Amino acid sequence: MLESLSLWWRSLLHRDDDMRNADDDTLDDSANALLSMLPLASIVVDDADEVIRAHPSAYTLGVVRDDAIVEESVLKAVREVRKEGGKKQFDLTTTTAQMAQSAPKAGKPTTREAARQALIGRRKDEPVSTVSRPNWLKVIVGRLNERFVVVLISDVSETIRFSQVRDSFITNVSEQLLKPTQSLERLADTLERDGADRNNIQENAAQLRRSCAHLEHMVSDLLLLIKAQEPILPTADNRINVMAQLKAVASEHTDKAALRGIAINVNGDESLEINGEAEQIQTALAKLVENAITYSPDGASVNMTAKPSEDGERVTIRVLDHGVGIDAKEQGRVFERFYRGGNQNGHSEDGIGLGLAIVKHVALTHHGSASVWSSPGQGSTFTLTLPLARKAGNERI
């Protein structure tokens, strides 16, 4: 990547002689044209450290704000290059705030308020919570002439994130595969040492069965995760009713919830339809309902709702519980593969950490999004936002 940056850099510096003869107050047209062609973010800074030209991504990547460079390392490099000439290359990590997520009314809601929030969504004056993500950048800083310094930024975040996900995936799968292997070894050792001790054999066999069940759960979720990443194209043949999916999932989990005195309530607009695969939608909803049951106290309730968005373009599906909630610092990671937060309990010990990753990918392949609001002690609300189905001629239903 740095080699490509350097090639573009040399092309840009070829404009230096022309710019020396141009008006020092502005960049000439050819320099502006060349900068606009660069396949990366560019920033031009004058001798007063004011940004006179910046690619929009320089703002979203957290390098520029209000026509000024806010990253101290970049500003320092700009000043050094302006004074000494040459160029500087370095790596930089910044943080970008992602989309604000809707937050239900502050404070512990009453039963009536909770039901109302689940049915109608948040008020416009309610607070929002945000999450952030890191950006990994390659930066080159160099002087165009005595007045202007240019900063070229290549965002390599996706490559690094992919590498991190791959490494984490391999590590987690390897750890999960070790458990049944270790259980099998213990059972074999018991049989070799004291095969007549039936109690030890039964204990080790039971542990092996639990480990195998855990492994089967993981493999099943991995297959679901792969399936959830297959793109869904809207057609006349894959229109499904949203409430039918909610009711099917609720019915499937009623008995399990009833064992702990938990009620599953379903409410919403019966006419809402989306384009999608019913199996995937039900899988995503099932993961949300299972989590809601797992992290709720006995005798609580889980609410599933579906309603159209204010603009009539999408459907908003919410699964709300009154459980332990999720700490704010963990909310930005809950959709990661194999991530398990610090709110585990006796009901979640067999979890894999793939359920919410499946939910996220089902949302994305259906051209929608997934988000969470949560507060420790108040519960969690997971939201799926999906496009409504289209009629012929692209008219909304």
Secondary structure, 3 states (H helix, E strand, C coil): CHHHHHHHHHHHHCCHHHHHCCCCCCCCHHHHHHHHHCCCEEEEECCCCEEEEECHHHHHCCCEECCEECCHHHHHHHHHHHHHCCEEEEEEEEEEECCCEECCCCCCCCHHHHHHHHHHCCCCCCCEECCEEEEEEEEEEEECCCCCEEEEEEECHHHHHHHHHHHHHHHHHHHHHHHHHHHHHHHHHHHHHHCCCHHHHHHHHHHHHHHHHHHHHHHHHHHHHHHCCCCCCCCCCCEEEHHHHHHHHHHHHHHHHHCCCCEEEEEECCCCEEECCHHHHHHHHHHHHHHHHHCCCCCCEEEEEEEECCCCCEEEEEEEECCCCCCHHHHCCCCCCCCCCCCCCCCCCCCCCCHHHHHHHHHHHCCCEEEEEEECCCEEEEEEEEEECECHHHCEC
